Amino acid sequence: MQIRMAGVTHIGRRRKNNQDSLFFDEGHGIGVVADGIGGRKGGEIASTLVVDGIRQAFLGSEVIRHEEVTPFLASAVDTVNANVFGFGRNNPEYAGLGSTMECIFFSGDMVYVAHVGDSRTYLYDDGQLFQLTLDHNVENFVDRGLVHRDSLQDPGIRGAALVKAVGLTLRCELDICRIKRRPGQIYLSCSDGLTSMLDDRQVAALLATHSGNLQKAAGVLLDAANDAGGRDNITVLLARVEGR
């Protein structure tokens, strides 16, 4: 089964610079979306370090066997996290920089998604849109009992604030899920500049209309987010599983 990919990134309508970064390679079946933490200096540096680090890890490796994918992803993110954390430590003016990360990797008949932060990855299949990732923010973690609000350094912190991101701490915990791929599936990885402007129903409707042309679909999603206000940087990565 072949993989087709398309992606776009845009500054949006209200930000002064684009702190999102994007990389994808159809031939290697790898795609990465990263979103520098908003409001912090150096977000674009953090997201670039994430994307470049993951790209180098994959393109510089030998063939990765199926049983090696999960530990390989964990090791790659550990290295990238150390690089981002170290950059902040060695450059005090950028202290606290960090980034989200969505990494999608196709290996054999499986799809692997590595996730940190509040960027998201979805599966669009048979006309249905499924969110594969959990936003790593205060609201979700408190609601699910994964963290007690009283234990937070700032108990009054807003619900959308990130609990996890690449580079924030010396160690980075990531979520990894895997799905059996089949022809017709479309995977969408995106920064929250898309999902904060469009709800899942709107995204599904646009994919239903434009899924035959991935590049157009990515552009249509981006334009719709901008038309809805474009409050943040917007990055869209689409990957479709072609027939056997």
Buried (B, 14 or more C-beta within 10 A) or exposed (E): BEBEBBBBBBBBBEBEEBBBBBBBBBEBBBBBBBBBBBEBBBBBBBBBBBBBBBBEBBEEEEEBEEEBBEEBBBEBBEEBBBBBBEBBEEEEEBEBBBBBBBBBBBBEEEBBBBBBBBBBBBBBBEEEBEBBBBBBBBBBBBEEEEBEEEEBEEEEBEEBEBBBBBBBEEEBEBBBBBBEBEEEBBBBBBBBBBBBBBEBEBBBBBBEEBBEEBBEBBBBBBBBBBEBEBBBBBBBBBBBBEEE
